[in-house]
Amino acid sequence: MTKKLDLVKVSDQEAKRRLEICTGDEEYLPCDEYFKLTGQCKKCGCILKAKTKVYKRGNYIERCPLDKW
């Protein structure tokens, strides 16, 4: 039996800001560690559309491994 983790999500606006820091927009250049083909971070391997929406997963606080957010 698998244990369900409690997720604490960030606001939609914060998730969008985090994702734009990684993927790039008119304010930010894309991060060097962003792999556009899969939408993953090369540094941690996470799928960014999911990771940028989560503040806390269980006791673990989600962060950018490069401290960009």
N, C-alpha and C positions, 0 to 999 in steps of 0.2 A: 504494500500500500504506500503510495507516495504522499508526502506531506505538502499541502497547499501553502505557498508563501504569501504572506500579506504584502500587497503592493501599495505604496503611497505614490500617487501620480502628481506631476507638476501641472500647472495650468496649460491650456492649449497655446497661449501666447509664449510661455517659457519654453515649451517643447519646440515650437517653431523657431525661436531664437537659437536654441542649442543646435538644432539641425542645420540651420543656416550658417552657423559658425563652422560646422564640419564640411558641409557641401558647397558652401560659397553662395553669395548673392551680390547685390550691388554694393553692400557695405564690406563684405569679407571675401577674400580669395579662398578657394577651396584649401582645406588642410592637406598637407603633403601625405598624411596617413590615410586619407579617404580613398577607398577603392570604389570608383563610380559603377563599375560593371555589376558588383554584387551589393552595393550600398553598405559595405562593411568598413569598420576601422581596421587598418592593417596592424595597428599597435596592440589592440586588445581582442580583435576578432568579432566584436559585437556587431549586430545589425542595428544601424543607427536610428532607423525609424522607430524601433522599439525602445532602445536604450535612452534616447533623448526624452521620452515621455515619462520615465520613471525617476522618482526622487529616491525612494527607499524600497528595497526588496528584502523582506525579513529584517535582519539586523544590519544589512549591508547598504551603505549609501552609494548610489550610482554616481560616478564622476568620469570626466574625461581623463584618460591616462596621461594626457599632456597638460592638464590643469587649464584648459581653455574655458571650461565651465564647470 
